Amino acid sequence: MATPPSLPNADSSDDIIVRALQIPREKLPVQVHWNQTTAFSSTIEQDGAAFFMRCAFKTTDTAWLRKAIDGAPNYASTRFAASMILMTHAGCYRPRAGTLQKVSINQVEVPVDLIDRGTMFEQTLSKYAPDATLTLAQTYDPAITQRLFDSEATHNRFRLPNDLGAFRIAMCLVQRQPKLATRFVHASTDRELQRGLTQTLLIEGRACLGNTQRVTIDPVYLRAYVAEAFYRWVVAARGVDSLIPAG
């Protein structure tokens, strides 16, 4: 009798997680497919956004950053603050891969400018909370979860339905797999490692997907949502309003 493939988990080494990509999809509890329609252009877009944000964050006003990161998504002041960061750092050259369009994450459509927002969260975590971690004890602590749910009820009031649906999936993934999510947001830029962690996160957190057996995603967009969800969980776990210092 053939031995079933050994699936990686939160305690697996990076090598095992990367090699998980080599396991035939039909042998996995969730068949994770990459969205080939957007994967190439979004990867270029992500690289350009990361290059730009690393430069911009060296001199970005923290007041603008707090509004862009901690403000309610789609709220006018939140979008204005993010725009100000982009406009006032035009000297930080950034290549653009394409025009604005909509992409799909597990059949949920989201705008392409999500890459900018996701990259802002990644850079915020890298600069202001490089040691941020989450554990199951935190994500299932009644006080922390209640604090999170109370804040998110107000925080997400302007999200569009599709955007909110994708964000809720990411919030669930972080809650169920906080250790993997921690590795995911702090992972190196190695593409194979990131995709291995993406696959493992979705397989181990498959209950968040309604126990579907097949999912097609663009890993760049999933990473953007998970980075934001991880940030919101860390804020709740620490009992603060923001990870960005005031002033």
C-alpha positions in Angstrom: 0.0 0.0 0.0 1.4 3.4 -1.0 2.4 5.8 1.7 0.4 9.0 1.5 2.4 12.2 1.0 3.5 13.9 4.2 2.0 17.4 4.2 4.0 20.2 5.8 2.6 22.2 8.7 3.6 25.2 10.8 6.6 23.3 12.3 8.0 22.1 9.0 11.3 23.5 7.7 11.3 25.9 4.7 12.8 23.1 2.6 9.8 20.8 3.3 7.3 23.6 2.6 9.0 24.5 -0.7 9.0 20.8 -1.7 5.3 20.6 -0.9 4.8 22.2 -4.3 6.0 19.0 -5.9 3.3 16.8 -4.3 0.7 16.0 -7.1 -2.4 18.2 -6.6 -4.7 15.2 -6.8 -3.0 13.8 -3.6 -3.7 17.0 -1.6 -6.8 17.7 0.4 -7.1 21.0 -1.4 -5.9 21.4 -5.0 -4.2 24.8 -5.1 -4.0 26.3 -8.6 -2.3 29.6 -9.5 -4.2 32.1 -11.5 -2.1 32.2 -14.7 -4.1 35.1 -16.1 -2.8 37.6 -13.5 0.2 35.8 -11.8 2.9 37.3 -14.1 1.8 40.9 -14.1 0.9 40.9 -10.4 4.4 39.6 -9.5 6.0 42.4 -11.4 3.6 44.9 -9.8 4.4 43.5 -6.3 8.1 43.9 -6.9 7.7 47.5 -8.1 5.4 48.3 -5.1 7.9 46.8 -2.7 10.8 48.8 -4.2 8.7 52.0 -4.0 7.5 51.5 -0.4 11.0 50.7 1.0 12.1 54.0 -0.4 9.0 56.0 0.6 8.9 54.6 4.2 12.3 56.2 4.9 10.7 59.7 5.0 6.9 59.0 5.2 5.1 61.1 7.8 3.8 58.8 10.4 0.5 60.8 10.7 -0.3 60.0 7.1 0.8 56.4 7.5 -1.4 55.9 10.5 -4.4 57.2 8.6 -3.6 55.0 5.6 -3.0 51.9 7.6 -5.4 52.2 10.5 -8.2 54.1 8.8 -11.3 52.3 7.5 -10.7 50.8 4.0 -12.4 52.8 1.2 -13.1 55.7 3.6 -12.2 59.0 1.9 -9.6 60.1 4.4 -7.9 56.6 4.3 -7.6 56.7 0.5 -6.5 60.3 0.6 -3.7 59.5 3.1 -2.5 56.6 0.9 -2.6 58.8 -2.1 -0.5 61.4 -0.3 2.2 58.9 0.5 2.3 57.8 -3.2 2.3 61.4 -4.5 4.8 62.9 -2.1 7.3 60.2 -2.9 7.1 60.3 -6.6 10.9 60.4 -6.7 10.9 56.8 -5.5 10.8 55.3 -9.0 8.4 52.4 -9.4 7.8 50.3 -12.5 4.1 49.6 -13.2 3.1 46.3 -14.8 -0.3 47.3 -16.2 -3.5 49.2 -15.8 -6.2 48.9 -13.1 -8.3 45.8 -13.4 -10.1 43.3 -11.3 -8.7 39.9 -10.3 -10.1 36.9 -8.5 -9.2 35.3 -5.2 -11.2 32.1 -4.9 -14.0 33.6 -7.1 -13.9 36.9 -5.1 -13.1 39.9 -7.3 -10.8 42.6 -5.9 -9.2 45.8 -7.4 -5.5 45.6 -8.4 -4.5 48.6 -6.2 -4.8 46.0 -3.4 -1.1 45.4 -4.1 -0.1 48.9 -2.9 -2.2 48.5 0.2 -0.8 45.0 1.0 2.7 46.2 0.5 2.1 49.1 2.9 1.1 46.6 5.5 4.2 44.5 4.9 6.5 47.4 5.1 4.7 48.7 8.3 5.2 45.3 9.9 8.8 45.2 8.8 9.6 48.6 10.1 7.5 49.0 13.3 6.9 45.4 14.4 9.6 43.1 12.9 9.3 40.7 15.8 5.4 40.5 15.6 4.2 36.9 16.2 0.8 35.3 16.8 -0.1 32.0 18.5 -3.2 29.9 18.8 -3.4 31.0 22.5 -3.8 34.6 21.3 -6.1 34.1 18.2 -8.5 32.0 20.3 -8.3 34.1 23.5 -11.9 35.4 24.2 -10.8 38.9 25.2 -8.6 39.3 22.1 -11.1 37.9 19.7 -13.9 40.1 21.1 -11.6 43.2 20.9 -10.9 42.3 17.3 -14.5 41.7 16.3 -15.6 44.9 18.0 -13.0 47.0 16.2 -13.5 45.3 12.8 -17.2 45.8 12.9 -16.5 49.6 12.6 -13.3 49.4 10.7 -14.7 47.5 7.8 -18.0 49.4 7.4 -16.9 50.9 4.0 -15.5 47.7 2.4 -17.3 46.5 -0.7 -18.9 43.1 -0.3 -16.4 41.2 -2.5 -13.4 42.9 -0.7 -14.9 42.1 2.7 -15.4 38.5 1.7 -11.8 38.0 0.7 -10.6 39.8 3.9 -12.7 37.6 6.1 -11.1 34.5 4.5 -7.7 36.0 5.4 -8.8 36.8 8.9 -9.9 33.2 9.3 -6.7 31.8 7.9 -4.6 33.9 10.4 -6.8 32.8 13.3 -6.6 29.1 12.5 -3.0 29.1 11.5 -1.3 32.0 13.3 2.1 30.3 13.3 2.1 29.7 9.6 0.7 33.2 9.0 3.6 34.6 11.1 6.1 32.8 8.9 4.2 33.8 5.8 4.3 37.6 6.4 8.0 37.5 7.6 9.1 35.2 4.8 12.0 36.1 2.5 11.3 37.2 -1.1 12.1 33.7 -2.4 9.2 33.0 -4.8 9.2 29.3 -4.3 9.2 29.6 -0.5 6.3 32.2 -0.6 4.3 29.9 -2.8 5.0 26.9 -0.7 3.8 28.8 2.4 0.8 30.0 0.5 -0.1 26.4 -0.4 0.4 25.2 3.1 -1.6 28.0 4.6 -4.6 27.2 2.4 -4.4 23.5 3.0 -4.0 23.7 6.7 -6.7 26.4 6.9 -9.0 24.8 4.4 -12.0 25.1 6.8 -11.8 28.9 6.0 -12.5 28.0 2.3 -15.6 26.0 3.1 -13.6 22.8 2.8 -13.5 23.2 -0.9 -11.3 20.7 -2.8 -10.0 23.1 -5.4 -9.0 26.8 -5.2 -7.5 29.1 -7.8 -5.7 32.1 -6.5 -3.1 34.7 -7.4 -0.6 34.3 -4.4 0.3 38.0 -4.6 -3.3 39.1 -3.8 -3.7 36.5 -1.1 -0.4 37.7 0.5 -1.8 41.3 0.5 -4.9 40.2 2.4 -3.0 38.0 4.9 -0.6 40.8 5.6 -3.5 43.1 6.5 -5.3 40.4 8.5 -2.1 39.6 10.4 -1.6 43.3 11.2 -5.2 43.6 12.6 -4.8 40.5 14.7 -1.5 41.8 16.2 -3.1 45.1 17.0 -5.9 43.3 18.8 -3.4 41.0 20.6 -1.4 43.9 21.8 -4.4 45.9 22.9 -3.3 49.0 21.0 -4.8 51.3 18.3 -1.9 51.0 15.9 1.6 49.6 15.6 2.8 52.9 14.2 4.1 55.3 16.8 2.2 58.6 17.0 3.9 61.8 16.0 
